[in-house]
Amino acid sequence: MAEYKKLLEVSACTERMGLRLSPDTLQVRVFHGKEVWCTEKKEPPYFLYGERKILFSDAGSITHEIVKSGIGSGIRSAFRDFRDAPGTAFETFVWIEEAAEDVFFEWIPLEEVSGGIREVCWPPPLEFSCKSRSWYTLVNEGQGLLIPNDWEVPSRELHFHGMFLTAGSYMPWFGQIRERSSGEAAGDPDRNPAADSGEQTGTRAGYIAIALTPWNGRVVLSHPAGGPFTHVSAAWQPSLGRMDYRRILRFSFRENCDYNDLCKIYRNYVMENALACTLREKEVRIPSVRKLAGAAFVHTGIKTHVDPASDFYDPEHPEKNNTLTTFEERREQICRLHRLGVKKLYLHLDGWAQPGYDNRHPDYFPACREAGGYAGLRDLVNCVQELGWLIGLHDQYRDYYKNAPSYSREYSCINPDGSVPSHARWAGGPQDYLCAALAPYYVRRNFQLLFENGIHPDGSYLDVFTCNEGDECASPRHRMTRRDCLEFRGKCFQYLISRGILPSSEEVSDWSMRDLVFCHYAPYSFQLLPPGTPRTGLPVPLFNLVYHDCVIIPWMMEKMSGTEDYMLYALLNGGAPYLIRDGAYPDTDGAYAPEKTFTPEEMLERCSTVCALHERVAYEEMLSHEFVDGNPMIQRSVFADGTCVTVDFAAGTYTIGMPLPAFSLCSKMKRRRQQVDQDRSDRSRPDGVGS
């Protein structure tokens, strides 16, 4: 037995990396150069079975073996005979890919009774305990969040429970950064011997954990008030009630990095796997993409109708439940903006159909009669296009309203237990969710009707597709997994592209970056919460550091307080501005009253500055972001063309310039873009863990 344990504790390795598994605790240690990372002893791996929490170590039979192949080596463990989870059997496989020196944590189902496992928490979080601001965790809620280990505000549950590919995690990864050569601080009693001869350099080590199978996974985050730790990990849920495929989390470790480097590792991953297209590539398919660069955005509507059965219905103020603006009034508004001197503009139009905003989808027709009907909508579209501007129409193919003429429960999403998810939150009242397998057909039907009436919008906004989680449907007639759902949503975008229509949606999500051209917004998570809500970390543009040159993001332009001018975030992120943003639902999704109201002329001046910068950098990669001298109130971003933006939130000021010499810029770009390979030249050094 002693020999068996020793074998496991010096198992898989390359010249710079090694793995150790402790059979008694199932703790995994990863050795990377001079660094040691180990899973948290106090949070052993477990799964939820019904209402019970079952530890992996509760298995009646546990076996381990060393596995070596032509691509790497690792430790495979099998778990069987759970007394409280009959029929459940699975493997874990932790292995090192020799070429890239990445570590893979795999959970592999062998047997599982349908409906048993509710969630698998594997691997556990890595030990990350030190009350230090220089130790921090990165999660992708909204645009991005950085949580120092000593942050005073405790974590809260992430949006959508942290589900990957939702507003709770735009990108399916998380990461952590700490001081280098900190094996003892990390709680490992068996430090990597190679670290003993190392010296503190002030640099930081870190990792990025990428979910290679994100469709049914989520981020689990825990940070108590003031620290001294932050735990972050992945949890895996069933698909249609079954854990019937392998779940994989890939860790890439670096000895010298910051959050910029982790973002570039992920950018390399998505480009390597053809998960994204740049705006230049999208412009080849839809030339009007170029017109969005430097455009001001106007978000407004035509008709509002709140159903009495809706949660938003206000019986005490019935006048708020129904409003109407004609197409002619909107046309006059557009002409006024042109006379004011607006150069480029995109008009997003809500509530343009007879049912009113968020009503009776997917049967959203005809054009609102009392606003002018199809003729009025056609005149508005033609007016915008004759000015050389763009117009897009709000649409919806997830919310399935029960008062829609074609509604049938047969086409609603059905849970494995036969129940149908329903609610009445939005304006149209009671609704289910339309099975996305049907969505592409409805999109084709509705746009054909627009075309037949001489209406050819430049863009289309397919609401919530890139904000909400993928849906599931257990109906045998249109069975759909969450992964299938995202593919069906993608087909809707692809149909629009085939007709020369710019596709957009509510927010951004990793899965949509091959097709999505722009969105409603992709804000920091705090911007969607009531002003003054305590922040659970520092906002950082993780998404833009990966995808800035792949999608156009409009930004809020309100001034919420003396030190919270949203225009500065628009500049820092090289985004487009909202000239007018009429929130559909007051005090919801960031639609909060600002501290200062600007005149049309003042707002136009602010937007002109943001538009000029956006036209310059829209197609450029965001190269880096930093807190200048470590001060969160002063931030700087650098784009691939050399444009440098520095904002001071305390002073309410900004500077835009190109201070980097060409040779310096090229050198910096090269370092960032090749970060994924930074350790490879050192492989021949004899400082790793030996076999």
C-alpha positions as MATLAB code, in Angstrom:
seq = 'MAEYKKLLEVSACTERMGLRLSPDTLQVRVFHGKEVWCTEKKEPPYFLYGERKILFSDAGSITHEIVKSGIGSGIRSAFRDFRDAPGTAFETFVWIEEAAEDVFFEWIPLEEVSGGIREVCWPPPLEFSCKSRSWYTLVNEGQGLLIPNDWEVPSRELHFHGMFLTAGSYMPWFGQIRERSSGEAAGDPDRNPAADSGEQTGTRAGYIAIALTPWNGRVVLSHPAGGPFTHVSAAWQPSLGRMDYRRILRFSFRENCDYNDLCKIYRNYVMENALACTLREKEVRIPSVRKLAGAAFVHTGIKTHVDPASDFYDPEHPEKNNTLTTFEERREQICRLHRLGVKKLYLHLDGWAQPGYDNRHPDYFPACREAGGYAGLRDLVNCVQELGWLIGLHDQYRDYYKNAPSYSREYSCINPDGSVPSHARWAGGPQDYLCAALAPYYVRRNFQLLFENGIHPDGSYLDVFTCNEGDECASPRHRMTRRDCLEFRGKCFQYLISRGILPSSEEVSDWSMRDLVFCHYAPYSFQLLPPGTPRTGLPVPLFNLVYHDCVIIPWMMEKMSGTEDYMLYALLNGGAPYLIRDGAYPDTDGAYAPEKTFTPEEMLERCSTVCALHERVAYEEMLSHEFVDGNPMIQRSVFADGTCVTVDFAAGTYTIGMPLPAFSLCSKMKRRRQQVDQDRSDRSRPDGVGS';
ca = [
       0.000    0.000    0.000;
       2.848    2.416    0.791;
       4.337    1.786   -2.642;
       0.936    2.388   -4.236;
       0.579    5.774   -2.512;
       4.098    6.742   -3.500;
       3.346    5.858   -7.096;
       0.330    8.156   -7.098;
       2.210   10.994   -5.471;
       4.884   11.200   -8.156;
       2.729   10.172  -11.062;
       2.305   12.300  -14.127;
       4.970   14.806  -15.094;
       6.842   16.665  -17.788;
      10.158   18.436  -17.286;
       8.352   21.460  -15.821;
       5.088   20.006  -14.528;
       3.828   17.292  -12.232;
       0.663   15.945  -10.614;
       0.123   14.330   -7.235;
      -3.045   12.694   -5.930;
      -3.504   11.830   -2.270;
      -5.704    8.708   -2.216;
      -6.939    9.299    1.332;
      -8.185   12.901    0.765;
      -8.468   12.950   -3.082;
      -6.543   16.230   -2.973;
      -4.759   17.028   -6.230;
      -1.518   19.011   -6.370;
      -0.276   20.592   -9.575;
       3.403   21.522   -9.848;
       4.218   24.125  -12.469;
       7.807   25.318  -12.577;
       8.403   26.870   -9.163;
       4.718   27.013   -8.265;
       2.422   24.585   -6.459;
      -1.353   24.692   -6.768;
      -3.549   22.308   -4.791;
      -7.250   21.672   -4.439;
      -8.908   22.836   -1.253;
      -8.847   20.184    1.486;
     -11.849   21.696    3.235;
     -13.999   21.391    0.096;
     -13.606   17.815   -1.165;
     -15.284   16.808   -4.436;
     -18.964   15.894   -4.199;
     -22.198   15.582   -6.148;
     -25.830   16.272   -5.333;
     -28.117   13.275   -5.627;
     -31.701   14.256   -5.047;
     -31.547   16.239   -1.809;
     -28.364   14.540   -0.583;
     -24.780   15.774   -0.793;
     -22.540   12.787   -1.508;
     -18.735   12.948   -1.355;
     -16.685   11.149   -3.994;
     -14.941    9.468   -1.069;
     -18.272    7.868   -0.044;
     -17.930    5.388   -2.919;
     -17.754    1.755   -1.843;
     -15.135    1.108   -4.494;
     -12.364    3.547   -5.454;
      -9.461    2.657   -7.730;
      -6.613    4.701   -9.193;
      -4.265    4.100  -12.100;
      -1.515    5.920  -13.941;
      -2.322    6.540  -17.602;
       0.285    7.450  -20.208;
      -0.240    8.059  -23.905;
       1.434    9.750  -26.835;
      -0.051   13.122  -25.850;
       0.429   13.152  -22.094;
      -0.005   11.365  -18.789;
      -2.221   11.518  -15.749;
      -4.216    9.786  -13.032;
      -7.519    8.037  -13.690;
      -9.770    7.276  -10.714;
     -12.958    5.201  -10.737;
     -15.781    5.589   -8.186;
     -18.502    2.949   -7.814;
     -20.982    1.442   -5.361;
     -22.437    4.515   -3.692;
     -24.852    3.390   -1.003;
     -27.026    6.537   -1.286;
     -26.775    6.852   -5.080;
     -27.595    3.398   -6.466;
     -26.323    2.656   -9.941;
     -24.031    5.689  -10.034;
     -20.496    5.122  -11.307;
     -18.019    7.556  -12.826;
     -14.357    8.280  -13.421;
     -12.192   11.323  -12.984;
      -9.137   11.844  -15.143;
      -6.530   14.471  -14.306;
      -3.803   14.662  -16.918;
      -1.117   16.875  -18.421;
      -1.012   17.535  -22.144;
       2.698   17.413  -22.852;
       2.765   19.757  -25.873;
       0.889   22.689  -24.282;
       1.559   21.835  -20.617;
      -2.123   22.309  -19.815;
      -3.848   20.294  -17.103;
      -7.244   18.734  -17.811;
      -9.775   17.805  -15.139;
     -12.334   15.423  -16.642;
     -15.470   13.918  -15.121;
     -16.614   10.863  -17.066;
     -19.971    9.142  -16.418;
     -19.977    5.352  -16.505;
     -23.430    4.612  -15.100;
     -26.100    6.893  -13.718;
     -29.793    6.400  -13.090;
     -31.757    9.042  -14.987;
     -32.922   11.829  -12.709;
     -30.475   11.014   -9.895;
     -27.551   13.420  -10.028;
     -28.508   17.101   -9.863;
     -25.010   18.587   -9.963;
     -21.364   17.512   -9.853;
     -18.829   19.829   -8.212;
     -15.521   18.852   -9.776;
     -12.750   19.792   -9.496;
     -12.885   21.506   -6.106;
     -11.639   25.092   -5.861;
      -7.910   25.602   -5.576;
      -6.549   26.768   -2.231;
      -6.390   30.549   -2.399;
      -6.077   32.014    1.083;
      -4.082   35.158    1.801;
      -5.528   38.474    2.984;
      -3.826   40.453    0.263;
      -5.060   42.817   -2.416;
      -2.450   41.449   -4.818;
      -4.179   38.054   -4.721;
      -7.292   38.272   -6.882;
      -9.932   36.214   -8.652;
     -11.464   36.837  -12.083;
     -15.025   35.950  -13.079;
     -16.895   36.856  -16.237;
     -20.151   38.235  -14.875;
     -20.998   40.980  -17.335;
     -17.975   42.683  -18.832;
     -15.767   41.312  -16.060;
     -15.106   41.333  -12.330;
     -11.820   41.293  -10.361;
     -12.144   40.298   -6.681;
      -9.135   41.045   -4.432;
      -8.754   38.553   -1.589;
      -9.211   41.326    0.979;
     -12.322   42.835   -0.655;
     -14.687   43.974    2.096;
     -17.965   43.199    0.293;
     -18.941   39.509    0.299;
     -19.773   37.762   -2.937;
     -23.402   37.286   -3.960;
     -24.849   34.702   -6.266;
     -23.906   35.520   -9.837;
     -26.601   36.327  -12.381;
     -28.283   33.203  -13.752;
     -26.574   31.247  -10.946;
     -23.260   31.768  -12.760;
     -24.278   29.604  -15.727;
     -21.642   29.690  -18.446;
     -22.707   31.525  -21.623;
     -25.170   33.818  -19.827;
     -24.987   37.297  -18.307;
     -23.555   35.521  -15.263;
     -20.545   34.341  -17.253;
     -20.205   35.824  -20.755;
     -17.166   33.604  -21.291;
     -16.807   30.068  -19.860;
     -13.681   30.593  -17.788;
     -12.396   31.905  -14.493;
      -8.898   32.582  -13.153;
      -6.794   33.543  -10.162;
      -3.530   35.481   -9.697;
      -1.226   35.391   -6.648;
       2.311   36.296   -5.604;
       4.941   33.939   -7.021;
       6.759   31.187   -5.137;
       3.977   30.909   -2.608;
       3.700   27.156   -2.203;
       3.767   27.380    1.586;
       1.149   30.138    1.626;
      -0.994   27.986   -0.620;
      -1.069   25.344    2.091;
       1.037   22.623    0.422;
       3.351   20.913    2.939;
       5.349   19.371    0.067;
       6.569   22.367   -1.839;
       7.971   21.812   -5.268;
      11.710   21.356   -4.572;
      12.478   23.526   -7.571;
      10.927   26.485   -5.708;
      13.430   26.271   -2.840;
      16.168   27.910   -4.836;
      13.893   30.590   -6.248;
      13.811   34.205   -5.101;
      10.827   36.493   -4.667;
      10.647   38.667   -7.742;
       7.467   40.650   -7.107;
       5.851   39.021  -10.120;
       2.666   36.987   -9.971;
       1.678   33.485  -10.934;
      -1.782   32.466  -12.009;
      -4.045   30.196  -13.964;
      -7.036   30.298  -16.271;
      -9.606   27.476  -16.104;
     -11.545   27.080  -19.360;
     -14.711   24.995  -19.578;
     -14.342   23.049  -22.810;
     -17.877   21.680  -22.340;
     -19.702   24.805  -21.093;
     -23.343   24.141  -22.071;
     -24.437   22.672  -18.723;
     -21.805   24.182  -16.433;
     -21.633   27.121  -14.087;
     -19.221   29.135  -11.938;
     -19.394   28.629   -8.175;
     -18.016   31.634   -6.274;
     -17.441   32.191   -2.556;
     -15.802   35.234   -0.996;
     -16.565   36.238    2.626;
     -16.529   39.876    3.697;
     -12.888   40.932    3.961;
     -11.556   37.577    2.807;
      -9.035   36.141    3.486;
      -9.886   33.752    0.660;
     -11.835   33.509   -2.560;
     -12.938   30.115   -3.797;
     -14.028   29.654   -7.381;
     -14.793   26.413   -9.167;
     -17.034   24.749  -11.738;
     -20.199   22.726  -11.238;
     -21.830   20.523  -13.867;
     -25.560   19.939  -14.285;
     -27.470   17.224  -16.153;
     -28.674   17.570  -19.702;
     -32.352   16.602  -19.939;
     -32.004   14.891  -16.597;
     -28.944   12.807  -17.424;
     -25.215   13.107  -16.845;
     -24.435   11.338  -20.073;
     -21.304   12.967  -21.472;
     -17.807   13.946  -20.340;
     -17.300   17.315  -18.626;
     -13.886   18.976  -19.087;
     -12.156   21.915  -17.404;
      -8.740   22.900  -18.805;
      -6.217   24.740  -16.615;
      -3.384   26.780  -18.125;
      -0.814   27.880  -15.531;
       1.621   30.782  -15.835;
       4.525   31.797  -13.592;
       4.394   35.470  -14.559;
       1.056   36.945  -15.606;
      -1.833   39.298  -14.928;
      -5.460   39.345  -16.059;
      -4.457   40.716  -19.476;
      -2.367   37.611  -20.085;
      -5.188   35.267  -19.086;
      -7.534   37.039  -21.490;
      -5.015   36.613  -24.304;
      -4.674   32.904  -23.511;
      -8.427   32.639  -23.920;
      -8.396   34.731  -27.100;
      -5.822   32.345  -28.514;
      -8.107   29.439  -27.573;
     -11.202   30.846  -29.326;
      -9.277   31.788  -32.457;
      -7.564   28.403  -32.540;
     -10.960   26.683  -32.331;
     -12.780   28.973  -34.804;
     -15.206   30.190  -32.133;
     -15.108   33.818  -33.251;
     -14.925   36.091  -36.290;
     -13.552   39.613  -36.276;
     -15.596   42.561  -37.512;
     -13.393   42.691  -40.596;
     -14.429   39.126  -41.383;
     -18.086   39.906  -40.682;
     -17.921   42.947  -42.952;
     -17.135   40.627  -45.847;
     -20.517   38.965  -45.289;
     -22.429   42.171  -44.462;
     -20.780   45.362  -45.799;
     -23.032   47.580  -43.647;
     -21.005   46.519  -40.604;
     -18.668   49.377  -41.485;
     -21.510   51.888  -41.018;
     -21.790   50.928  -37.359;
     -18.226   52.010  -36.624;
     -18.533   55.486  -35.143;
     -22.345   55.509  -35.097;
     -24.430   56.909  -32.254;
     -27.218   54.620  -31.066;
     -30.824   55.671  -30.512;
     -33.034   53.203  -28.637;
     -36.686   54.167  -28.620;
     -40.119   52.728  -29.341;
     -43.599   53.058  -30.803;
     -46.246   51.259  -28.743;
     -46.354   50.029  -25.164;
     -49.129   47.801  -23.867;
     -48.922   46.145  -20.443;
     -51.312   43.243  -20.066;
     -53.372   43.341  -16.822;
     -51.973   39.878  -16.014;
     -48.362   41.115  -16.256;
     -46.226   41.624  -13.169;
     -45.466   45.111  -14.524;
     -49.103   46.179  -14.716;
     -49.768   49.278  -12.597;
     -53.451   49.391  -11.604;
     -52.983   52.620   -9.642;
     -51.543   54.501  -12.637;
     -53.257   53.009  -15.700;
     -51.877   55.756  -17.924;
     -48.435   54.166  -17.563;
     -49.579   50.875  -19.031;
     -50.262   52.110  -22.548;
     -48.323   54.644  -24.621;
     -48.106   55.404  -28.344;
     -45.751   57.373  -30.586;
     -46.468   57.358  -34.307;
     -43.983   56.388  -37.009;
     -44.292   59.956  -38.334;
     -43.263   61.379  -34.958;
     -40.213   59.119  -34.938;
     -39.375   60.192  -38.491;
     -39.491   63.845  -37.412;
     -37.259   63.031  -34.441;
     -34.696   61.448  -36.754;
     -34.731   64.472  -39.034;
     -34.139   66.766  -36.040;
     -31.111   64.731  -35.050;
     -29.786   65.057  -38.581;
     -30.223   68.828  -38.434;
     -28.397   68.897  -35.088;
     -25.359   67.480  -36.850;
     -25.374   63.763  -36.053;
     -23.019   62.116  -38.549;
     -23.764   58.403  -38.204;
     -26.687   56.790  -36.413;
     -28.329   53.440  -35.708;
     -32.015   53.490  -34.736;
     -33.256   50.583  -32.635;
     -37.074   50.507  -32.696;
     -39.115   48.772  -29.994;
     -42.873   48.123  -30.027;
     -43.322   48.640  -33.767;
     -45.985   45.952  -34.240;
     -49.688   45.961  -33.388;
     -49.444   43.919  -30.164;
     -47.019   46.418  -28.588;
     -43.637   45.924  -26.972;
     -43.060   42.425  -25.530;
     -46.524   41.177  -26.514;
     -47.832   38.129  -28.386;
     -44.484   36.907  -29.679;
     -43.713   35.129  -31.945;
     -46.825   36.405  -33.783;
     -45.514   39.946  -33.943;
     -47.507   41.557  -36.774;
     -48.875   43.618  -38.453;
     -47.114   46.974  -38.073;
     -48.935   49.082  -35.491;
     -52.079   50.438  -37.209;
     -52.678   53.468  -34.977;
     -49.012   54.471  -35.439;
     -49.327   54.427  -39.243;
     -49.313   50.757  -40.217;
     -46.949   49.208  -42.721;
     -46.928   52.412  -44.788;
     -45.778   54.464  -41.786;
     -43.088   51.948  -40.832;
     -41.919   51.788  -44.446;
     -41.633   55.594  -44.608;
     -39.600   55.638  -41.392;
     -37.241   52.920  -42.634;
     -36.806   54.697  -45.966;
     -36.136   58.034  -44.241;
     -33.399   56.590  -42.056;
     -31.766   54.802  -44.975;
     -31.935   57.844  -47.261;
     -29.929   59.743  -44.641;
     -27.264   57.032  -44.918;
     -28.094   55.730  -41.450;
     -29.239   52.319  -40.206;
     -32.438   51.034  -38.601;
     -33.195   47.780  -36.801;
     -36.338   46.258  -35.316;
     -36.792   44.623  -31.925;
     -37.961   41.009  -32.108;
     -38.320   38.048  -29.762;
     -38.227   34.269  -30.283;
     -37.891   32.896  -26.772;
     -40.778   34.371  -24.782;
     -43.837   32.440  -25.992;
     -46.971   34.364  -25.048;
     -50.113   32.424  -24.306;
     -52.297   35.034  -26.035;
     -50.339   34.741  -29.294;
     -52.708   33.465  -32.032;
     -50.430   30.521  -32.875;
     -49.660   29.579  -29.256;
     -49.796   25.868  -28.515;
     -48.449   24.239  -25.380;
     -47.168   21.483  -27.648;
     -44.375   23.801  -28.856;
     -43.378   25.114  -25.418;
     -40.210   23.929  -23.739;
     -41.043   20.927  -21.561;
     -38.954   19.773  -18.603;
     -38.004   16.090  -18.258;
     -40.667   15.733  -15.536;
     -43.357   17.013  -17.915;
     -43.730   20.481  -16.382;
     -43.650   23.640  -18.489;
     -41.656   26.697  -17.274;
     -44.035   29.681  -17.191;
     -44.262   33.197  -15.741;
     -45.907   36.570  -16.350;
     -43.056   38.986  -15.705;
     -42.950   40.940  -18.951;
     -45.482   43.297  -20.526;
     -47.328   40.646  -22.535;
     -48.411   38.686  -19.484;
     -48.477   34.878  -19.114;
     -45.885   33.066  -21.209;
     -43.937   29.857  -21.655;
     -40.658   29.495  -23.557;
     -40.783   28.656  -27.253;
     -38.690   25.599  -28.054;
     -35.779   27.041  -30.035;
     -36.032   24.184  -32.526;
     -38.994   26.161  -33.932;
     -37.382   29.616  -33.744;
     -35.609   29.639  -37.150;
     -38.923   28.858  -38.872;
     -40.699   31.731  -37.116;
     -37.862   34.124  -37.991;
     -38.142   33.194  -41.667;
     -41.941   33.549  -41.611;
     -41.928   36.969  -39.955;
     -39.198   38.490  -42.093;
     -40.835   37.228  -45.247;
     -43.931   39.174  -44.183;
     -41.849   42.333  -43.720;
     -40.251   41.892  -47.132;
     -43.654   41.422  -48.766;
     -44.675   44.804  -47.334;
     -41.606   46.539  -48.737;
     -39.769   46.806  -45.416;
     -36.079   45.853  -45.407;
     -34.486   46.778  -42.070;
     -30.715   47.003  -41.774;
     -30.625   45.161  -38.463;
     -32.627   42.916  -36.197;
     -32.512   42.580  -32.419;
     -33.375   39.044  -31.313;
     -34.032   39.675  -27.649;
     -32.475   37.654  -24.751;
     -30.701   35.099  -26.975;
     -27.256   36.125  -25.698;
     -28.286   36.957  -22.143;
     -30.295   33.972  -20.913;
     -29.169   30.385  -20.555;
     -29.843   27.830  -23.253;
     -33.210   26.133  -22.822;
     -33.980   22.425  -22.773;
     -37.003   20.616  -24.159;
     -37.905   17.008  -23.437;
     -40.715   16.789  -25.994;
     -40.032   13.760  -28.201;
     -41.311   15.798  -31.177;
     -38.660   18.515  -30.821;
     -36.204   17.291  -28.224;
     -33.518   19.877  -27.497;
     -30.490   20.095  -25.220;
     -29.003   23.404  -24.083;
     -26.240   22.945  -26.634;
     -28.854   22.323  -29.347;
     -30.679   25.469  -28.231;
     -27.623   27.665  -28.776;
     -27.163   26.155  -32.223;
     -30.798   26.937  -33.109;
     -30.358   30.511  -31.893;
     -27.257   30.722  -34.070;
     -29.303   29.604  -37.081;
     -31.575   32.608  -36.519;
     -28.553   34.929  -36.684;
     -27.291   33.119  -39.773;
     -30.618   33.593  -41.545;
     -30.389   37.340  -40.933;
     -26.841   37.431  -42.260;
     -27.939   35.588  -45.399;
     -30.419   38.431  -46.035;
     -27.847   41.164  -45.397;
     -29.355   42.047  -42.011;
     -27.077   42.886  -39.073;
     -27.818   40.504  -36.174;
     -27.864   41.769  -32.595;
     -29.172   40.653  -29.229;
     -29.490   41.836  -25.642;
     -25.973   41.233  -24.347;
     -22.957   39.254  -25.546;
     -22.080   35.619  -25.088;
     -19.121   33.547  -26.091;
     -21.173   31.123  -28.212;
     -22.454   33.917  -30.497;
     -19.167   35.555  -31.492;
     -19.043   33.923  -34.907;
     -22.228   35.697  -36.011;
     -23.274   38.500  -33.640;
     -22.330   41.938  -34.994;
     -23.545   44.147  -32.140;
     -25.654   44.089  -29.001;
     -27.857   46.231  -26.778;
     -25.071   46.484  -24.228;
     -22.363   44.474  -22.456;
     -21.992   46.436  -19.218;
     -20.135   45.845  -16.009;
     -22.428   43.975  -13.642;
     -22.738   46.956  -11.268;
     -24.293   49.052  -14.046;
     -27.384   46.833  -14.060;
     -27.968   47.229  -10.318;
     -29.542   50.174   -8.482;
     -27.046   53.022   -7.968;
     -25.244   52.735   -4.662;
     -25.407   48.932   -4.499;
     -22.173   47.726   -2.824;
     -19.813   46.314   -5.414;
     -18.549   42.789   -5.072;
     -15.274   43.561   -6.837;
     -13.497   45.847   -9.284;
     -14.912   46.123  -12.828;
     -12.428   45.061  -15.508;
     -13.052   44.663  -19.275;
     -12.274   40.949  -19.551;
     -14.712   40.461  -22.416;
     -13.315   43.344  -24.448;
      -9.753   42.145  -23.894;
     -10.805   39.024  -25.785;
     -13.487   40.185  -28.224;
     -13.318   43.968  -28.732;
     -12.601   43.663  -32.462;
     -15.295   41.000  -32.931;
     -18.451   42.824  -31.814;
     -19.736   46.394  -31.468;
     -20.940   47.312  -27.988;
     -23.027   50.451  -27.292;
     -22.456   51.975  -23.848;
     -24.685   53.915  -21.472;
     -23.821   57.611  -21.353;
     -25.592   58.757  -18.180;
     -23.792   60.566  -15.386;
     -24.962   58.714  -12.294;
     -22.866   60.628   -9.711;
     -19.849   62.864   -9.355;
     -17.455   59.936   -9.795;
     -19.650   57.722  -11.976;
     -19.802   59.146  -15.480;
     -20.653   56.246  -17.776;
     -19.185   58.146  -20.732;
     -15.740   57.407  -19.301;
     -16.445   53.659  -19.443;
     -17.527   54.046  -23.079;
     -14.209   55.732  -23.891;
     -12.110   53.310  -21.862;
     -13.702   50.387  -23.729;
     -13.567   51.953  -27.192;
     -17.320   51.481  -27.532;
     -20.220   53.174  -29.252;
     -22.428   55.690  -27.393;
     -26.144   55.812  -26.690;
     -27.399   59.202  -27.844;
     -30.909   58.292  -26.649;
     -31.725   55.250  -24.508;
     -35.359   54.850  -23.536;
     -35.468   51.900  -21.149;
     -38.446   49.635  -21.776;
     -38.939   48.942  -18.070;
     -38.071   51.713  -15.573;
     -35.697   50.761  -12.745;
     -34.836   47.487  -14.466;
     -31.727   46.328  -16.350;
     -29.790   49.536  -15.785;
     -32.654   51.931  -16.591;
     -32.174   54.124  -13.509;
     -32.579   57.885  -13.195;
     -29.224   59.707  -13.573;
     -27.934   62.424  -11.286;
     -27.516   64.849  -14.176;
     -29.700   65.308  -17.250;
     -28.014   66.676  -20.373;
     -29.562   68.856  -23.065;
     -29.711   67.339  -26.587;
     -26.789   69.563  -27.576;
     -24.714   68.507  -24.573;
     -25.453   64.842  -25.162;
     -24.557   65.203  -28.832;
     -21.210   66.752  -27.893;
     -20.464   63.899  -25.485;
     -21.487   61.311  -28.070;
     -19.403   62.956  -30.793;
     -16.264   62.388  -28.719;
     -17.121   58.727  -28.133;
     -18.123   58.230  -31.792;
     -14.826   59.641  -33.047;
     -12.853   57.248  -30.848;
     -15.079   54.307  -31.740;
     -14.665   54.905  -35.469;
     -10.916   54.818  -34.894;
     -10.698   51.635  -32.781;
     -13.865   49.611  -33.494;
     -11.936   47.073  -35.574;
      -8.902   46.998  -33.267;
      -8.044   44.432  -30.614;
      -7.953   45.781  -27.065;
      -4.371   45.038  -26.200;
      -4.296   45.820  -22.498;
      -6.039   47.405  -19.557;
      -4.548   48.619  -16.283;
      -5.225   50.486  -13.077;
      -2.647   53.250  -13.318;
      -0.255   52.997  -10.351;
      -2.716   50.508   -8.882;
      -5.407   53.191   -8.521;
      -8.880   51.929   -9.597;
     -10.011   55.539  -10.119;
      -7.470   55.992  -12.932;
      -7.597   53.393  -15.677;
      -5.930   52.984  -19.046;
      -6.606   50.849  -22.110;
      -4.422   50.372  -25.176;
      -5.636   49.235  -28.584;
      -3.750   47.439  -31.328;
      -3.351   50.577  -33.488;
      -1.548   52.292  -30.599;
      -4.505   54.338  -29.361;
      -4.192   54.868  -25.607;
      -7.169   55.965  -23.494;
      -6.707   57.109  -19.885;
      -9.687   58.058  -17.720;
      -9.777   59.583  -14.242;
     -13.130   58.857  -12.591;
     -12.415   61.079   -9.586;
     -11.635   64.113  -11.730;
     -14.105   63.217  -14.500;
     -11.411   63.637  -17.167;
      -9.898   61.617  -19.992;
      -7.016   61.710  -22.459;
      -6.802   59.991  -25.837;
      -3.528   59.666  -27.673;
      -1.001   57.427  -29.388;
       2.029   57.556  -27.075;
       3.563   54.206  -27.984;
       6.323   54.183  -30.615;
       5.737   51.658  -33.374;
       8.544   49.365  -32.232;
       7.239   49.430  -28.642;
       3.698   48.678  -29.767;
       4.802   45.763  -31.914;
       6.832   44.366  -29.053;
       3.918   44.643  -26.620;
       1.501   43.040  -29.079;
       3.902   40.209  -29.684;
       4.294   39.535  -25.958;
       0.554   39.503  -25.360;
      -0.356   37.408  -28.371;
       2.345   34.850  -27.652;
       1.628   34.696  -23.915;
       0.129   31.246  -24.306;
       3.606   30.005  -25.277;
       5.681   32.043  -22.836;
       7.008   29.096  -20.834;
       7.797   26.781  -23.687;
      11.275   28.116  -24.368;
      12.202   27.165  -20.795;
      11.249   23.508  -21.024;
      14.827   22.362  -21.124;
      15.549   23.890  -17.685;
      15.939   21.168  -15.021;
      13.687   22.964  -12.523;
      10.479   20.974  -12.880;
       9.267   17.950  -10.981;
      11.120   14.810  -11.990;
       9.616   11.391  -12.410;
];
